[in-house]
């Protein structure tokens, strides 16, 4: 999710909150003046602080409800995730901005609750009342999400929301301590601010450690241990107990600047005017748009997709082409299909080459390329995922038996499933998987059937 999307979500729900506050304010005004004061003779007055904080608190509650429920479809079927810190481990394994954004957003979303409650009433100056309210509110949200299908009950969301409430409570109490001028106020304030400092330090430590480690992380690594106590596992394959060394390769990764250079060079080869190129940048990719052309480039491995939208014009018809014609036309884009790549025509009138881990010296070539040719002699659609990886060095890997033992211990990636009853292992192979820094790491691929249905299991080999 881009920062712009997050800002748009906040603005949309802020407007919803403001409308809700105004609507509720009108009814309260009528009730207060027309009924409470005139008919009942009430004399209680509200201070400006109470009115402002009350309005902010109401707006905040409406915003949270809007973010957590409105704009979502009921896509879930009462799923529960009680694996504590699994979202953190998954964010570490993927190390994508999107994963960390959700975690940080869940923390920040409840910081205002911890700030506003003590300002709303003196009772919430006590830790137990504010934290109790935060716990009840987040449990309410998670339970309603699970019951309605608007989300899942996620223990980590509860933890993050409580953490946000604690940080907000610490901020407001810390400021109150400093303003009161009490003895040892700085020490008290430091104690209140400590949750904020600790969380910031922990996140800084995580990102710093990741930055300095040599290789990236694998999304296929487990985020929690699968319960294998009642699972029947069967296998008729022979497993080696000997470890060995395999090479690690590096994909051609891009920065925002080098990606733009690639895109401009690609458009130059096509003799397209580059003076008015629009760029939309994402966390791990960029989209370049000019006129009827789109070029989408992934930063991590350099794969890209090109579309000439004139393919949708009236009269544009796909061409029955041979391999030589397609290869020659792709050269104008600077694309040379590797020798020995398997060529075939697909059902959607496109053509495809595939390369299965071809090793040539210190290089490994893998992936596929598809394109569509048209009767005007042009190629208007290209998806190039043939990547040439360069060898970095050899690394020791686990034996097949060690990888199998990890499977038996439940140390593998599994989406939320009601219950695993049987795992039948049909085969094992060594493959490669791209990590979060663009390194091509060896992984063990177990060809399995889980509860009778085919389901691959990957075990990191390093």
C-alpha positions in Angstrom: 0.0 0.0 0.0 1.4 3.4 -1.0 1.6 6.2 1.5 -0.8 8.1 -0.8 -3.4 5.4 -0.4 -3.0 5.5 3.4 -3.5 9.2 3.4 -6.5 8.9 1.2 -8.1 6.3 3.6 -7.4 8.6 6.5 -8.9 11.7 4.7 -12.0 9.7 3.6 -12.7 8.5 7.1 -11.8 11.8 8.6 -14.6 13.4 6.5 -16.9 10.6 7.7 -16.0 11.4 11.3 -16.6 15.1 10.8 -20.0 14.5 9.2 -20.8 12.1 12.1 -19.8 14.7 14.7 -21.9 17.4 13.1 -24.9 15.1 12.8 -24.6 13.9 16.4 -23.9 17.5 17.6 -27.2 18.7 16.1 -29.2 16.0 17.9 -27.3 16.7 21.2 -27.9 20.4 20.8 -31.6 19.9 20.3 -31.7 17.5 23.3 -29.7 19.7 25.5 -31.4 23.1 24.9 -34.9 22.0 23.9 -35.4 19.1 26.4 -32.8 19.2 29.1 -32.7 22.9 29.8 -36.2 24.2 28.8 -38.5 21.3 29.7 -36.5 19.7 32.5 -34.9 22.8 33.8 -31.4 21.3 33.8 -28.5 23.6 34.8 -25.4 21.5 34.1 -23.0 23.1 31.6 -20.3 21.7 29.5 -16.9 23.4 29.3 -15.2 24.2 26.0 -12.6 21.6 26.8 -15.2 18.9 27.3 -17.0 19.9 24.0 -13.7 19.9 22.0 -12.3 16.6 23.4 -15.8 15.0 23.1 -16.0 16.0 19.5 -12.5 14.7 18.8 -13.2 11.5 20.6 -16.4 10.9 18.6 -14.7 11.7 15.3 -11.9 9.3 16.2 -14.3 6.4 17.1 -16.2 6.9 13.8 -12.9 7.0 11.9 -11.7 3.8 13.4 -15.0 2.0 12.7 -14.8 3.3 9.1 -11.2 2.1 8.6 -11.9 -1.4 10.1 -15.3 -2.1 8.5 -16.4 0.3 5.8 -14.9 -0.2 2.4 -14.2 -3.8 3.1 -16.0 -6.8 1.7 -17.0 -9.8 3.8 -14.3 -12.0 2.4 -13.4 -14.0 5.4 -15.1 -17.0 7.0 -14.6 -16.7 10.8 -10.9 -17.2 10.8 -8.8 -16.8 13.9 -5.1 -16.2 14.2 -3.9 -16.9 17.7 -0.2 -17.2 16.7 1.4 -14.4 18.8 3.8 -12.2 16.8 3.3 -14.2 13.6 2.5 -10.9 11.7 6.0 -9.6 12.8 7.7 -12.8 11.7 5.8 -12.7 8.4 6.8 -9.0 7.9 10.4 -10.0 8.6 10.2 -12.9 6.1 8.8 -10.8 3.3 10.4 -7.5 4.5 8.0 -5.5 2.3 6.9 -2.1 3.2 3.3 -3.1 3.1 3.6 -5.7 5.9 5.4 -3.2 8.2 2.9 -0.5 7.3 0.0 -2.7 8.6 1.7 -3.4 11.9 2.7 0.3 12.4 -0.7 1.5 11.3 -2.4 -0.8 13.9 -0.2 0.6 16.6 -0.7 4.3 15.5 -4.5 3.8 15.1 -5.0 3.4 18.9 -2.5 6.1 20.0 -5.3 8.7 19.9 -7.4 6.6 22.1 -4.7 6.6 24.8 -4.4 10.4 24.5 -8.1 11.3 24.3 -9.4 9.2 27.2 -7.4 10.9 30.0 -8.4 14.3 28.5 -12.1 13.2 28.4 -12.4 12.2 32.0 -10.2 12.2 35.1 -11.0 8.5 35.7 -8.9 7.7 32.7 -5.8 9.3 34.4 -5.5 5.9 36.0 -3.6 3.3 33.9 -6.1 0.5 34.5 -9.1 2.4 33.2 -7.5 3.6 30.0 -5.9 0.2 29.2 -9.1 -1.6 30.1 -11.0 0.6 27.6 -8.4 0.0 25.0 -8.5 -3.8 25.5 -12.4 -3.8 25.3 -12.4 -1.6 22.2 -9.9 -3.7 20.3 -11.6 -7.0 21.4 -14.9 -5.6 20.2 -13.4 -4.7 16.8 -11.7 -8.1 16.3 -14.8 -10.1 17.4 -17.1 -8.2 15.1 -14.7 -8.6 12.2 -14.6 -12.3 12.8 -18.4 -12.6 13.2 -19.2 -10.5 10.1 -16.4 -11.7 7.8 -15.0 -8.2 7.4 -11.7 -9.5 8.8 -10.2 -12.2 11.0 -9.6 -12.2 14.7 -5.9 -11.6 14.9 -4.1 -11.7 18.3 -1.3 -9.5 16.9 -3.9 -6.8 16.0 -5.1 -6.9 19.6 -1.5 -6.6 20.9 -0.6 -3.8 18.5 -3.8 -1.8 19.4 -3.1 -2.2 23.1 0.5 -1.1 22.5 -0.8 2.0 20.7 -3.1 2.8 23.6 -0.2 2.4 26.0 1.9 4.8 23.9 -0.8 7.4 23.7 -1.5 7.1 27.5 2.2 7.5 28.1 2.5 10.6 25.9 -0.4 12.5 27.5 0.6 11.5 31.1 4.2 12.5 30.4 3.2 15.9 29.2 0.9 16.3 32.2 3.8 15.4 34.5 6.0 18.1 32.9 3.3 20.7 33.0 2.5 20.2 36.7 6.1 20.9 37.8 6.1 18.1 40.3 9.3 16.9 42.0 11.2 14.4 39.9 8.8 15.3 37.0 11.5 14.6 34.4 12.0 11.1 35.8 8.2 10.5 35.8 7.8 11.8 32.3 10.7 9.6 31.1 8.9 6.6 32.5 5.6 7.6 30.8 7.4 8.2 27.5 9.4 4.9 27.7 6.8 2.8 25.7 7.2 5.2 22.8 11.0 5.2 23.0 11.2 1.4 23.3 9.0 0.7 20.3 10.9 3.2 18.2 14.2 1.7 19.2 13.0 -1.8 18.5 11.8 -1.0 15.0 15.0 0.9 14.3 17.0 -2.1 15.5 15.0 -4.5 13.2 15.5 -2.3 10.1 19.2 -1.7 11.0 19.9 -5.4 11.5 18.2 -6.3 8.2 20.2 -3.6 6.4 23.5 -5.1 7.5 22.8 -8.8 7.0 24.3 -10.2 3.8 21.2 -11.9 2.3 17.5 -11.1 2.3 14.7 -13.1 3.8 12.4 -15.7 2.2 8.7 -15.3 2.1 8.4 -19.1 2.1 9.9 -19.2 5.6 7.3 -20.0 8.3 5.7 -17.3 10.4 4.5 -19.7 13.0 4.9 -23.4 13.9 2.1 -25.6 12.5 0.6 -28.0 15.1 1.6 -31.5 14.0 0.6 -33.4 17.1 -2.4 -35.1 15.4 -1.2 -35.0 11.8 -0.5 -38.3 10.1 2.5 -37.9 7.8 3.4 -40.5 5.2 6.3 -40.7 2.8 7.8 -43.4 0.5 10.8 -41.3 -0.7 14.4 -41.9 0.2 16.1 -38.9 1.9 19.8 -38.1 2.0 21.4 -37.3 5.3 24.4 -35.6 3.7 24.6 -31.8 3.5 26.3 -30.1 0.6 27.1 -26.7 -0.9 25.1 -24.8 -3.5 25.6 -21.4 -5.1 23.6 -18.3 -4.3 22.8 -16.0 -7.2 21.9 -12.3 -7.4 19.1 -10.9 -9.5 19.6 -7.5 -11.3 18.0 -5.2 -8.7 17.0 -1.6 -9.3 16.7 1.6 -7.4 14.2 4.3 -8.3 16.8 6.2 -10.3 18.3 3.1 -12.1 14.7 1.9 -12.9 13.9 5.2 -14.5 17.1 5.0 -16.6 16.1 1.5 -17.7 12.6 2.7 -18.6 13.9 5.7 -20.6 16.3 3.5 -22.5 13.5 1.0 -23.2 11.2 3.8 -24.6 14.1 5.2 -26.6 14.6 1.9 -28.4 11.0 2.2 -29.5 11.5 5.8 -30.6 8.8 7.0 -28.2 8.9 10.6 -27.1 10.0 10.5 -23.4 9.3 14.2 -22.7 6.0 13.6 -21.0 6.4 10.3 -19.1 4.2 9.9 -16.0 5.7 7.9 -13.2 3.8 6.1 -10.4 6.2 4.7 -7.8 5.3 1.8 -5.5 7.3 0.2 -2.7 8.8 -2.4 -4.9 8.0 -1.3 -8.5 7.3 1.6 -10.7 4.8 2.3 -13.5 5.8 4.5 -16.4 2.9 5.9 -18.6 3.1 7.9 -21.8 0.2 8.1 -24.2 -0.9 4.6 -25.2 2.1 2.9 -23.6 2.6 1.5 -20.1 5.8 0.0 -18.7 5.8 -1.6 -15.2 9.2 -2.6 -13.7 9.9 -4.6 -10.5 12.8 -3.3 -8.5 13.8 -6.6 -6.9 14.4 -8.8 -10.0 14.2 -6.5 -13.0 11.2 -8.3 -14.5 8.8 -6.0 -16.4 5.6 -5.8 -18.4 5.0 -3.6 -21.4 1.6 -2.8 -23.0 0.7 -0.9 -26.1 -3.0 -0.1 -25.6 -3.6 0.3 -29.3 -4.1 -3.5 -29.1 -7.6 -2.6 -28.0 -8.2 -0.4 -31.1 -10.9 -1.5 -33.6 -9.3 -3.7 -36.2 -6.3 -4.7 -34.1 -6.1 -8.5 -34.6 -3.5 -11.0 -33.2 -1.1 -12.5 -35.7 -0.3 -16.1 -36.2 3.5 -15.8 -36.0 6.5 -18.2 -36.0 9.3 -18.1 -33.5 11.9 -16.4 -35.7 9.5 -13.5 -36.5 8.8 -13.0 -32.8 12.5 -13.2 -31.8 13.4 -10.6 -34.5 10.7 -8.2 -33.4 11.6 -8.5 -29.7 15.2 -7.3 -30.6 13.8 -3.8 -31.2 13.0 -3.7 -27.5 16.5 -4.8 -26.6 15.3 -8.3 -25.7 17.3 -11.4 -26.7 15.5 -14.6 -25.9 18.1 -17.2 -24.6 19.1 -20.0 -26.8 17.4 -23.2 -25.9 14.4 -21.6 -24.4 11.2 -23.7 -24.8 8.7 -22.0 -27.2 5.0 -22.6 -27.3 1.7 -20.8 -28.2 -0.7 -20.2 -25.4 -4.5 -20.5 -25.4 -4.9 -16.7 -25.2 -3.2 -16.2 -28.7 0.0 -15.2 -27.0 3.4 -16.8 -27.3 5.7 -17.9 -24.6 9.3 -18.9 -24.0 10.4 -20.6 -20.7 13.8 -21.4 -19.3 14.1 -23.8 -16.4 17.2 -22.9 -14.3 19.7 -23.0 -17.1 23.3 -22.7 -15.7 25.9 -21.0 -18.0 29.2 -20.4 -16.3 28.5 -18.1 -13.3 25.0 -17.3 -14.4 21.7 -19.0 -13.8 18.8 -18.1 -16.2 15.3 -18.9 -15.2 11.7 -17.7 -15.9 9.4 -17.0 -18.7 8.6 -14.4 -21.4 5.3 -14.0 -23.1 4.2 -11.6 -25.9 1.4 -11.0 -28.4 2.0 -10.1 -32.1 -0.5 -8.2 -34.3 -1.2 -8.1 -38.0 0.3 -4.7 -38.3 3.6 -6.4 -37.7 4.1 -5.0 -34.1 4.3 -6.6 -30.7 2.0 -4.8 -28.3 2.2 -6.8 -25.2 5.3 -8.2 -23.4 5.7 -9.8 -20.0 9.4 -10.5 -19.5 10.2 -12.6 -16.4 13.3 -14.3 -17.8 15.9 -13.3 -15.2 19.7 -13.7 -15.5 21.1 -14.2 -12.1 24.9 -13.9 -11.3 26.6 -16.2 -8.9 27.7 -14.7 -5.6 29.3 -17.7 -3.7 28.6 -21.2 -2.5 26.8 -21.7 0.8 26.3 -24.9 2.9 22.7 -26.2 2.9 20.7 -28.6 5.0 20.4 -32.2 4.1 17.1 -33.6 2.8 16.6 -35.4 6.1 17.1 -32.1 8.1 14.6 -30.4 5.8 12.2 -33.3 6.3 12.6 -33.1 10.1 11.7 -29.4 10.0 8.5 -30.3 8.1 7.6 -32.9 10.7 8.2 -30.2 13.4 5.7 -27.9 11.7 8.4 -25.4 10.6 6.9 -24.5 7.2 4.7 -21.8 5.8 1.0 -22.5 5.9 -2.0 -20.3 5.3 -4.7 -20.4 7.9 -6.4 -23.8 7.7 -9.1 -25.3 9.9 -7.2 -28.5 10.6 -4.5 -30.6 9.0 -5.2 -34.3 9.3 -2.9 -35.9 6.8 0.3 -35.0 4.8 1.4 -37.3 2.1 4.9 -36.5 0.7 5.2 -37.5 -2.9 8.7 -36.1 -3.8 11.4 -33.7 -2.9 13.5 -31.4 -5.2 15.9 -28.5 -4.7 14.7 -25.3 -6.3 15.5 -21.6 -5.9 13.5 -18.8 -4.4 14.0 -15.0 -4.7 14.6 -13.4 -1.3 13.7 -9.8 -0.2 17.1 -8.4 -1.3 17.1 -10.0 -4.7 19.3 -13.0 -3.9 18.3 -16.4 -5.4 18.4 -18.8 -2.5 18.1 -22.7 -2.6 15.0 -24.1 -1.0 13.6 -27.6 -0.7 10.3 -28.2 -2.5 8.2 -31.0 -1.1 5.5 -32.2 -3.4 2.7 -33.0 -1.0 -1.0 -33.7 -0.5 -2.5 -32.1 2.5 -5.9 -33.6 3.5 -6.0 -35.2 0.0 -5.4 -32.0 -1.9 -2.1 -31.0 -3.6 -0.2 -28.4 -1.6 3.5 -27.6 -2.0 5.7 -27.1 1.1 8.9 -25.1 0.9 11.7 -25.4 3.4 14.6 -22.9 3.2 17.7 -24.9 2.5 20.3 -22.5 4.0 
